[in-house]
């Protein structure tokens, strides 16, 4: 049985980084600058763009991604960390994490751990 946190690390975080990288680049940042803002390598951003990383079909709230990208662009060193943490909370509250857990993990039948 995988915990919700393991599901976030394995499946959700790569998709979040991919979506944020795409949003940062769409906002005019280079891959190099997007990587720096996200705290990952330029090669990682390239792989996110080419869907070699974070390629799962997980529906992320577009308005929240856009809001986070704007905050990361305007924010300081902790901007990406703060926004990724916030987005993980949104994903838990909107039950997206539960859907990912059911699809890719091994949840209990009546799991409600991440809803509390």
C-alpha positions as CSV (number, residue, x, y, z in Angstrom):
1,X,0.0,0.0,0.0
2,X,1.4,3.4,-1.0
3,X,0.8,6.4,1.1
4,X,-0.7,9.6,-0.4
5,X,2.8,11.2,0.0
6,X,4.4,8.4,-2.0
7,X,1.8,9.0,-4.7
8,X,2.6,12.7,-4.7
9,X,6.3,12.1,-5.0
10,X,6.1,9.4,-7.8
11,X,3.2,10.8,-9.8
12,X,2.0,14.2,-8.9
13,X,5.2,16.2,-8.4
14,X,6.6,15.4,-11.9
15,X,3.3,16.4,-13.5
16,X,3.2,19.6,-11.4
17,X,6.8,20.5,-12.5
18,X,6.0,19.7,-16.1
19,X,2.9,22.0,-16.0
20,X,4.8,24.8,-14.2
21,X,7.7,24.5,-16.6
22,X,5.3,24.8,-19.6
23,X,3.6,27.8,-18.0
24,X,6.8,29.6,-17.2
25,X,8.1,29.1,-20.7
26,X,4.7,30.3,-22.1
27,X,5.2,33.4,-20.0
28,X,8.4,34.2,-21.8
29,X,11.1,32.5,-19.7
30,X,13.8,30.5,-21.3
31,X,14.2,26.8,-20.4
32,X,17.3,27.8,-18.5
33,X,15.5,30.5,-16.5
34,X,12.5,28.2,-15.9
35,X,14.8,25.5,-14.6
36,X,16.5,28.0,-12.2
37,X,13.1,29.2,-10.9
38,X,11.9,25.6,-10.4
39,X,15.2,24.4,-8.8
40,X,15.7,21.7,-11.4
41,X,18.2,21.2,-14.2
42,X,17.7,22.6,-17.7
43,X,17.8,18.9,-18.9
44,X,14.8,18.2,-16.6
45,X,12.8,21.0,-18.0
46,X,13.6,19.8,-21.6
47,X,12.3,16.3,-20.6
48,X,9.2,17.8,-19.1
49,X,8.5,19.7,-22.3
50,X,9.1,16.6,-24.4
51,X,6.9,14.5,-22.0
52,X,9.8,12.2,-21.1
53,X,9.2,13.2,-17.4
54,X,5.8,13.8,-15.8
55,X,4.0,12.4,-18.8
56,X,1.1,10.9,-16.9
57,X,-2.4,12.0,-17.9
58,X,-3.2,13.8,-14.7
59,X,-5.6,16.8,-15.0
60,X,-4.2,19.7,-13.1
61,X,-6.3,22.8,-12.5
62,X,-5.1,25.2,-15.2
63,X,-6.1,28.4,-13.4
64,X,-4.0,27.3,-10.3
65,X,-1.0,26.4,-12.5
66,X,-1.2,29.9,-14.1
67,X,-1.5,31.6,-10.7
68,X,1.5,29.6,-9.4
69,X,3.6,30.4,-12.5
70,X,2.9,34.1,-12.1
71,X,3.9,33.9,-8.4
72,X,7.1,32.0,-9.2
73,X,8.1,34.5,-11.8
74,X,7.5,37.4,-9.3
75,X,8.7,35.6,-6.2
76,X,12.0,35.0,-4.5
77,X,14.1,31.9,-3.9
78,X,11.3,30.1,-2.1
79,X,8.6,30.9,-4.7
80,X,8.6,27.5,-6.5
81,X,8.7,25.5,-3.2
82,X,5.9,27.5,-1.8
83,X,3.7,27.2,-4.9
84,X,4.4,23.5,-5.3
85,X,3.4,23.0,-1.7
86,X,0.2,25.1,-2.2
87,X,-0.6,23.1,-5.4
88,X,-0.3,19.8,-3.5
89,X,-2.8,21.1,-1.1
90,X,-5.2,22.0,-3.9
91,X,-4.7,18.6,-5.4
92,X,-5.6,17.0,-2.1
93,X,-8.7,19.2,-1.5
94,X,-10.1,18.7,-5.0
95,X,-9.6,14.9,-4.8
96,X,-7.3,14.8,-7.8
97,X,-4.8,12.9,-5.5
98,X,-7.5,10.3,-4.8
99,X,-8.0,9.8,-8.5
100,X,-4.3,9.4,-9.1
101,X,-4.0,7.0,-6.2
102,X,-6.8,4.9,-7.5
103,X,-5.4,4.8,-11.0
104,X,-1.7,4.3,-10.3
105,X,-1.4,3.2,-6.7
106,X,-2.8,0.5,-4.4
107,X,-5.3,2.3,-2.1
108,X,-7.5,0.8,0.5
109,X,-11.2,0.5,-0.6
110,X,-12.5,3.2,1.8
111,X,-9.4,5.4,1.9
112,X,-10.0,9.0,3.1
113,X,-6.5,9.7,4.5
114,X,-5.7,12.7,2.3
115,X,-9.1,14.3,2.9
116,X,-8.5,14.9,6.6
